[in-house]
Amino acid sequence: MQIKIVLAIKIFCIQALTLLFSCQVSAEKLASPIPNSAFELVVLGEAGGIQDGNLSAFLLRALSEPNYIALDAGTLVNGINLALSNNAFKELPVKIDNTLSPAGNILHHHIKGYLISHGHLDHVAGLLIASPDDNNKPIYALKSVNQIISDSYFNWQAWPNFTNRGISPRLNKYQIIDLVPQQAINLKGTQLTVSAFSLSHSIESTAFVIEYQNNIFVYFGDTGPDEVEKEGKLATVWQYLAKQMQTKKLRGIVIEVSFNNQQADELLFGHLTPKWLMSELSYFYSLVEKKQKIEDMQVIISHIKYSLKSGLDPRDIIQNELQLENTLGFNFKLAKQGQRIIL
């Protein structure tokens, strides 16, 4: 009997030590999952229309924490489910809530807010559709963008008002926060800060410069090239980033290329082509003092327009055109729905 008790105690101690070691390893893994990296990006949606299950939406987190900020929300729950099926959250210490599905756990416990670049439906549809079953969190946007969201969607006609602004009754699920251009604020529930920059589009759009310690990531909403738009807004972003890169590391950017080079300038409607993107990046390259800092920066291409026409895939055409234009050695990657990217 005594032997059995001693043996049981030994087994219990081994199990306890194993569990303790496992927790320590998990904590260390969360603190520094991959050497020389800072961010995780999960692609919930990457197309610029018209495929309704795959519209602009990304999740970003610092690798030191389990909390994301959503970068636009054209596709939300469908994108989360696809990312789950692709094991994009495999390194995430998921909060266990047995009352929720895996997608519900991500939405409720790991997405701490939304950064909305502009009010076009392909950038907000997922947020609207998910809102009845979402939990309380902030929506961050420039003032004009928040106004469009209130006037056009959360107005009790297109959709109930789940926000704390606008037409009564206000359901107060989402706290609307106006971003002041080029003024950094902390993103609640995360270790990230954001500075918003106005962009030229058919309506006001936004670039979000997101920082964690000495690391930077930039998400560009829809935008046209400065030479076509005549407002110089992209130049302002490039100048800011070049200055920040003197002391910080720019890990990557997400930027749109909606059309191939055959699209006429007068039919861009506030979008980029490979030719115009390279024109913008060439200007940025000229500003950066230490050119080697460009080499490790990932340029993730989004918002490629889905086509119903037969023939070559627009993604293939744009990828080829980017490579032909890429004389400066930028590290291009076409975003793919459901993938996980480490930066």
C-alpha angles and dihedrals in degrees: 000000000000091000091054091050092049091047091050091050091051092050091049091050092049091050091048092049091047091051092047091049090048091052091048091050091048091050092049090047091053092048093052112002098165124018115246096014133108112177142042119210121193117194110221093167134354111172127101093225162284098093102084096203093056113050131141112301134128137173121219130188138164107249089234092069140040096230126103135199115212116233102209120329111226089137118021123152094026089051092049091052092049091048090050091051089052092050090242090148095048093117094043116107092228118210107237113230110164091195090067137061118241090264090048091052091053093046097045104033107026107033105075100179148332131260105200115196098195142341103260113127095240088065099045108028095098092051092051095048093046095044098094090061099030122103130236115295140134129271111211121198144131113282095255091050093051089049091055091048090053097042099042106033118011091051104108089252106067090023141343115276104256091168136087093244140062131023118019138275091057112195092200097214094128123047108214112218121188114216118218110222113260093359114122120225134174117255106232117247093015140079090238132106126200137204117193125216123192116241133197115251136129084285126016111292132183145229113207116209105199121193136192116180104309095341128100134196125179129205116194119201119207112314143162125223118273093238090060099035095044094209102101094224098136090050088059091055094046092049091050093049094047089054093047091050090066088078105010138055120245102212099184150316136227110215134166131248104178101170140026123249093271091072111107117237092239089058098049094093092198099321139116136241126199090262093052094043090054090049090055094044091048089058090048090049090054090057098050111095098201105047093191088071088070093060097072095040114106118219106203114197119216142166097047106168115249112231132212091196122105120244132053119010110251088228091059092048093049093045091053093047091050092053092049091051095043102099093142097060102247116175102239123189126175110225114240123199113255097019129129119220125192117208 
